[in-house]
Amino acid sequence: MSGRARIGLLFGSFNPVHVGHLILAEYFATRTDLAEVWLVVSPHSPFKEVADLLPDTERLRLVELALAGNPHLRAEDIEFSLPRPSYTIATLDALRRRHPSLEFVLLMGADNLPGLPRWQESARLLSEVDIYIYPRPNVELPELTPFPRVQVMAAPLLDISATYIRESLRTGHSIRYLVPPAVEAALLALQTSV
């Protein structure tokens, strides 16, 4: 152990942020060795179509609204100043330069683990960073031997998707309890302004 505060990084487009994200973040911030969890808002993931995303600044604002008053969770916009699409290793390098006294831990769903060897500079990522994995619906974990720094956590399993929330908004259905009240109000206001 380095003695440095360990910060969990939960990456996502958060399009929009929802209670599934928040429950996971709170679990990692309060039931593991992490001092805080930062929700890293990705302006453009290499795995997402830009056209499907709410504007960057709106997604960041919704995350900030969702986390207001929680001292363990923070919205992080570092990827807004990095080249796009956003690659995890580049973001990690930028965060280490900005916060040299902190140690970062990646938080990711079990569904991302099999594809991790295809990520940019994956060998470096896998050798330099601890990775905490949380379960995903209908996903079995691969053999963990190639991933010595991976630890599987018993985080709550919630099958809520941002796609479902966007579709509910599009069709005029309630999103109550799927997102925090402040996020619901902001999304409904956004919807009526377009």
N, C-alpha and C positions, 0 to 999 in steps of 0.2 A: 504494500500500500504506500502511495506517495505522500499521504497526508494532505494533499490538495483537495479542495471541495470538488465533488463529482457532480456534474450537471448532465441530466438526461436530455437528449435531443430527439424530439418527436417531429419528424418532417412531414409535410403534407401540403396539398394545395388548399385544404380547408375551404371547400367550395360548396356549401359553407361548413364552418365549424359546427359540430353537433355534440350531444351529450355523450355519445360513444367516445369521441376524442377526449372529452373532459374527464370522464370516469377513468379512462386509461392513464391520462396524465396525472390525475390525483393519486391513483394507485401507486404509480412509480415514484411520485414525490413523497409519499407518506409511508409506504410499506417496503421500501428498499433502502439501500445505502446512499441514495441520491439526495443532495441538498435541495435541488430544484429541478423542475422540468421546463424546458423552453420549447414552445411550439414554433418551429421554424417554418414560416410561410414561404412556400416556393412559388415564385412568379411563373415559372415555366419548368415543369418536370419533363425530362426527356421521354417520359412514358404517357404524357397527356397532350391532348389537342388544345391549343391555346384558345380556339374559338369557343370551347365549352366552359371557359372560366369566367367568373365575375372579374371585374378589374382588380388588379393587385391591391391597390390601396383600400378597396372595399373589403376584400377578404381579410386583410390585416386589421382593419377597423373592427370587423365582426369578431375576430379572435380577441382583440383588446377588450371589447365589450364583454365577451364571455368570461374573461379571466379577471375582470375588475374585482379588486378586494381580496384576491387569493395570493398570499405572500409566497406560496410555493411554486406558482406557475407564472410564466412570462411569455409574451409574444416577441418573436425575434424576426427582424426584417433584413438580416445581413445579406440574404440572397438578392435583394433588390438592387444592390450595388455590384453584383458579380455578373460575369458574362452569362448569357442564356444560350441553351438550356442549363439548368442548375445541376451540377454533379456533386454528390455528397462529399467526395474527397476534397474538392476545391472549397466547399463551404467549411469543412472541418479545418482546413489549413488557415482560412481567413479568421475563423473564430479563435483558433490557437494564437494567431498573431495579435488579435484584439484583446484576448483574455489569457495571457501566458500563465497566470497563477491557477487556472482552472483545469480540471481533467474532464473530458467529454466522453459520454457513453451514448451509443446509438440505441434507440428504441425502435423496434420494427415488428410488423406482423409476420407470423410464420409463413404466410404466402410469399413474402419477399425473399426468404432465405435461399430457396433453390436457384433463383436467378442472380444471386449476389456475385458469384464468380464472373459474371458478364459485365458487372459495373465497371466504370472507369477506375483504373488503378486498384482493382479489387484486392490484389495480393497485399498491397500496402495497407489498405483499409483493414483487412482481416488480421494483419499482424500488429497494427498499432492501436486498435480500438476495441474496448469491450462492447459487446452487443447483447442487449437484453431483448429476448423474443417474447411476444405475447401471442396467445392462441387466436386463430381465425376460424370462422365457421367452415366446416367440411374440409379442413386442410390438415393433412398429416405431416408431421415434421420429417425432413429427410435425415439420413444418417449424419450425426453431428461430428464425427471424427475429423472431417476436413475443416471444421470450424471450432478450433480450440478455445477461442475467446467468447464463444456464444453461451449464454445462460438462458434457459427457458424459465419464464416466470408464470406464476399461476394467476395472472391478471383476469378480471372478469371478461367473459366473452359476450359481446353485444353485436347483434347483426343489424346495425343501423348504417345506412349509406347516405352520403351526400346526394347521390343520384336520386334516391327515393325522396329525399326532401325537396330537391329541385322539381321533380315530377309532381309532387304534392302541391307545390306552389303553382306550377303551370296549370294544374287541373282544378285549382281552387279548393283543395282539401286542407284540413288543419295540419299544422306542424307543431302544435302545442305539445310540450313535453319532449319533443325530439331535439329541440334547441333551447338554450336559456331564453327567458322572457325578453331580455334586451335584444338578443339576436333575432328573435321572432319579430319584434316590433321594427327593427331596422330592415329586415328582409321584406316585410310587408310594405314599408315605406318606399323601399327601392322599387318594388314591383309596381306601385301606383305612380311612381315618377317616370316610368318608361312608357 
